[in-house]
Amino acid sequence: MKVRIIITLYIGLAGLLTFISTGWLTSWHPMASWLTAGLALAGLAWAGARQPAMQPTSTAPEQDKQGAGQNQAHCQRCMQPGESWSGTVLDQLRLSLLIADAGGHIEYTNESWETLTGRARTETVGQSLWTFLHPEDAAGVSWGCRRVAQGEVPEFCQEVRVLDARRRPVWVMLRARPCALVTPESGKLAVTLEEITRRKRLDEQLRSTRHYVNTLLSNVPGMVYRCRYDPSYTMEFISDGCMELTGYEPDDLIENRRLAYASLIHPEDRAFVWTQVQVHVEKRAAYQVSYRITDATGRVRWVWEQGRGVYSSHGELLAVEGFITDVSERKGAEERAKRKMWFEARTGLTSKAIFDALLSWSLHLTRMGGPVAAVLLVELPQATAEIERLGLERFEQALTLQARRLVPAAGPGAVCAYLGHHQFAVLTSDFRHLGQARAAADARELLPLVSRMAQGLLDALMEPVRLDGQNERIDVVVGITLTSPRYNDPDALLASAQKAARAAAELGNGHCEFAEE
């Protein structure tokens, strides 16, 4: 409509100028009529350039249909792969875009392909996509793209390596889908390549760091953990030391897949442990606690745990992290020490540490020309068999009764100690209760006295012991040695007495033997 109005105005203007030119204007200049005609023609020419030749009139639907056909033809021309896409928006993409046929032959690439690989588009178009992939990845990509082209899957996605112009691998995320820019029946593929080399490098560094941490943690005697703040100890992470400590694989305990860690804690300790954790976490303090667990084999172990809460920057409790290690050996040593102290208190025996000091002092006096002392090692040679026959608890009762007999039988001035391994030791240099008026400086004077003393010990210890209303006999032998300058230290002196005791045991119950001097 606007074009028609403009044409009408130009024609009217031309006519007006023609009319005027026939009058006074032509008299002013003879070229005025030609100028007027030129303006009219110019106006018509400009209007013709703005409006194509009139088409036969048609209805509105027909006009829309014709316009759609023209737009479709225009799009088809633009969608032809090749140089016609130069300078389009596809070249502005950071993703590398390829158009390939079902066989993988490349028909188009955008400029990002050149940036990614350093290969010119003219070098790439017409080549097979597989030739630009790492040999280990080419077969998988070919199989996946073929499935997409055949309509078996809507998309194929895989991390692969593209070889750049210098044959160096570049990690990319490759995605292949049917090309939407052409007809679906064409079998064309639109392939995008997103570089992920930096991410892969970071992943490798992360894996290397995790491997280092796991190697470090595997050498720690225990397990490191991270768990939720709940009574079940719901584990989120456990180091490999879990297997050695509990007998279970870490995956058995993570997220309580097989069992919760709390179920391993001894029922008598469970409430105590959870209370200790709560008290310290609420105070944002580290906690340390010892308790018992039952491992996969049913064995009860003492463990020591140290941990604390982990909080966000806003003060929100995220998890509890800590370390758990086996202290059964230490706890066992503590228990043995307590039982030994109790044993010594009930029997009147001297501790081994004091006995060793006195033995060292006696040996020193003998070297300095002082009196000779006697060491009598009392051994229960059938202890292992007796434990199996009586049971450990009843055998220890018998051992206690024997120790009570030992002190009075050794006589005044004697020092008695339990050496362990079912062996007692007696140290004395005072034989006055046996008729010796003075301290002996010669070992030969002591031999008959020490023999009488050893026999008195055997007589006392071979008497039956009363256990649960029954009399039980315990085999006993004695090995004897005397302090002498030829012994370098107390250990050598005791070793000589133990050798003599073994010789007595070979002779049978109730025998005593002197060490070979």
Secondary structure in CASP SS format (residue, H / E / C, confidence):
PFRMAT SS
TARGET T0000
AUTHOR 0000-0000-0000
METHOD secondary structure of the structure
MODEL  1
M C 1.00
K H 1.00
V H 1.00
R H 1.00
I H 1.00
I H 1.00
I H 1.00
T H 1.00
L H 1.00
Y H 1.00
I H 1.00
G H 1.00
L H 1.00
A H 1.00
G H 1.00
L H 1.00
L H 1.00
T H 1.00
F H 1.00
I H 1.00
S H 1.00
T H 1.00
G H 1.00
W H 1.00
L H 1.00
T H 1.00
S H 1.00
W H 1.00
H C 1.00
P C 1.00
M C 1.00
A H 1.00
S H 1.00
W H 1.00
L H 1.00
T H 1.00
A H 1.00
G H 1.00
L H 1.00
A H 1.00
L H 1.00
A H 1.00
G H 1.00
L H 1.00
A H 1.00
W H 1.00
A H 1.00
G H 1.00
A H 1.00
R H 1.00
Q C 1.00
P C 1.00
A C 1.00
M C 1.00
Q C 1.00
P C 1.00
T C 1.00
S C 1.00
T C 1.00
A H 1.00
P H 1.00
E H 1.00
Q H 1.00
D H 1.00
K H 1.00
Q H 1.00
G H 1.00
A H 1.00
G H 1.00
Q H 1.00
N H 1.00
Q H 1.00
A H 1.00
H H 1.00
C H 1.00
Q H 1.00
R H 1.00
C H 1.00
M C 1.00
Q C 1.00
P C 1.00
G C 1.00
E H 1.00
S H 1.00
W H 1.00
S C 1.00
G C 1.00
T C 1.00
V H 1.00
L H 1.00
D H 1.00
Q H 1.00
L C 1.00
R C 1.00
L C 1.00
S E 1.00
L E 1.00
L E 1.00
I E 1.00
A E 1.00
D C 1.00
A C 1.00
G C 1.00
G C 1.00
H E 1.00
I E 1.00
E E 1.00
Y E 1.00
T E 1.00
N C 1.00
E H 1.00
S H 1.00
W H 1.00
E H 1.00
T H 1.00
L H 1.00
T H 1.00
G C 1.00
R C 1.00
A C 1.00
R H 1.00
T H 1.00
E H 1.00
T H 1.00
V C 1.00
G C 1.00
Q C 1.00
S E 1.00
L H 1.00
W H 1.00
T H 1.00
F H 1.00
L E 1.00
H C 1.00
P H 1.00
E H 1.00
D H 1.00
A H 1.00
A H 1.00
G H 1.00
V H 1.00
S H 1.00
W H 1.00
G H 1.00
C H 1.00
R H 1.00
R H 1.00
V H 1.00
A H 1.00
Q C 1.00
G C 1.00
E C 1.00
V C 1.00
P C 1.00
E C 1.00
F E 1.00
C E 1.00
Q E 1.00
E E 1.00
V E 1.00
R E 1.00
V E 1.00
L E 1.00
D C 1.00
A C 1.00
R C 1.00
R C 1.00
R C 1.00
P E 1.00
V E 1.00
W E 1.00
V E 1.00
M E 1.00
L E 1.00
R E 1.00
A E 1.00
R E 1.00
P E 1.00
C C 1.00
A C 1.00
L C 1.00
V C 1.00
T C 1.00
P H 1.00
E H 1.00
S H 1.00
G C 1.00
K C 1.00
L E 1.00
A E 1.00
V E 1.00
T E 1.00
L E 1.00
E E 1.00
E E 1.00
I C 1.00
T H 1.00
R H 1.00
R H 1.00
K H 1.00
R H 1.00
L H 1.00
D H 1.00
E H 1.00
Q H 1.00
L H 1.00
R H 1.00
S H 1.00
T H 1.00
R H 1.00
H H 1.00
Y H 1.00
V H 1.00
N H 1.00
T H 1.00
L H 1.00
L H 1.00
S H 1.00
N C 1.00
V C 1.00
P C 1.00
G C 1.00
M E 1.00
V E 1.00
Y E 1.00
R E 1.00
C E 1.00
R C 1.00
Y C 1.00
D C 1.00
P C 1.00
S C 1.00
Y C 1.00
T C 1.00
M E 1.00
E E 1.00
F E 1.00
I E 1.00
S C 1.00
D C 1.00
G H 1.00
C H 1.00
M H 1.00
E H 1.00
L H 1.00
T H 1.00
G C 1.00
Y C 1.00
E C 1.00
P H 1.00
D H 1.00
D H 1.00
L H 1.00
I E 1.00
E C 1.00
N C 1.00
R C 1.00
R C 1.00
L C 1.00
A C 1.00
Y H 1.00
A H 1.00
S H 1.00
L H 1.00
I E 1.00
H C 1.00
P H 1.00
E H 1.00
D H 1.00
R H 1.00
A H 1.00
F H 1.00
V H 1.00
W H 1.00
T H 1.00
Q H 1.00
V H 1.00
Q H 1.00
V H 1.00
H H 1.00
V H 1.00
E H 1.00
K C 1.00
R C 1.00
A C 1.00
A C 1.00
Y E 1.00
Q E 1.00
V E 1.00
S E 1.00
Y E 1.00
R E 1.00
I E 1.00
T E 1.00
D C 1.00
A C 1.00
T C 1.00
G C 1.00
R C 1.00
V E 1.00
R E 1.00
W E 1.00
V E 1.00
W E 1.00
E E 1.00
Q E 1.00
G E 1.00
R E 1.00
G E 1.00
V E 1.00
Y E 1.00
S C 1.00
S C 1.00
H C 1.00
G C 1.00
E C 1.00
L E 1.00
L E 1.00
A E 1.00
V E 1.00
E E 1.00
G E 1.00
F E 1.00
I E 1.00
T E 1.00
D E 1.00
V C 1.00
S H 1.00
E H 1.00
R H 1.00
K H 1.00
G H 1.00
A H 1.00
E H 1.00
E H 1.00
R H 1.00
A H 1.00
K H 1.00
R H 1.00
K H 1.00
M H 1.00
W H 1.00
F H 1.00
E H 1.00
A H 1.00
R H 1.00
T H 1.00
G C 1.00
L C 1.00
T E 1.00
S C 1.00
K H 1.00
A H 1.00
I H 1.00
F H 1.00
D H 1.00
A H 1.00
L H 1.00
L H 1.00
S H 1.00
W H 1.00
S H 1.00
L H 1.00
H H 1.00
L H 1.00
T H 1.00
R H 1.00
M C 1.00
G C 1.00
G C 1.00
P C 1.00
V C 1.00
A C 1.00
A E 1.00
V E 1.00
L E 1.00
L E 1.00
V E 1.00
E E 1.00
L C 1.00
P C 1.00
Q C 1.00
A H 1.00
T H 1.00
A H 1.00
E H 1.00
I H 1.00
E H 1.00
R H 1.00
L H 1.00
G C 1.00
L H 1.00
E H 1.00
R H 1.00
F H 1.00
E H 1.00
Q H 1.00
A H 1.00
L H 1.00
T H 1.00
L H 1.00
Q H 1.00
A H 1.00
R H 1.00
R H 1.00
L H 1.00
V H 1.00
P H 1.00
A H 1.00
A H 1.00
G C 1.00
P C 1.00
G C 1.00
A C 1.00
V E 1.00
C E 1.00
A E 1.00
Y E 1.00
L E 1.00
G E 1.00
H C 1.00
H C 1.00
Q E 1.00
F E 1.00
A E 1.00
V E 1.00
L E 1.00
T E 1.00
S C 1.00
D C 1.00
F C 1.00
R H 1.00
H H 1.00
L H 1.00
G C 1.00
Q C 1.00
A C 1.00
R C 1.00
A C 1.00
A C 1.00
A C 1.00
D C 1.00
A H 1.00
R H 1.00
E H 1.00
L H 1.00
L H 1.00
P H 1.00
L H 1.00
V H 1.00
S H 1.00
R H 1.00
M H 1.00
A H 1.00
Q H 1.00
G H 1.00
L H 1.00
L H 1.00
D H 1.00
A H 1.00
L H 1.00
M C 1.00
E C 1.00
P C 1.00
V E 1.00
R E 1.00
L E 1.00
D C 1.00
G C 1.00
Q E 1.00
N E 1.00
E E 1.00
R C 1.00
I C 1.00
D C 1.00
V C 1.00
V E 1.00
V E 1.00
G E 1.00
I E 1.00
T E 1.00
L E 1.00
T C 1.00
S C 1.00
P C 1.00
R C 1.00
Y C 1.00
N C 1.00
D C 1.00
P H 1.00
D H 1.00
A H 1.00
L H 1.00
L H 1.00
A H 1.00
S H 1.00
A H 1.00
Q H 1.00
K H 1.00
A H 1.00
A H 1.00
R H 1.00
A H 1.00
A H 1.00
A H 1.00
E H 1.00
L H 1.00
G C 1.00
N C 1.00
G C 1.00
H C 1.00
C E 1.00
E E 1.00
F E 1.00
A C 1.00
E C 1.00
E C 1.00
END
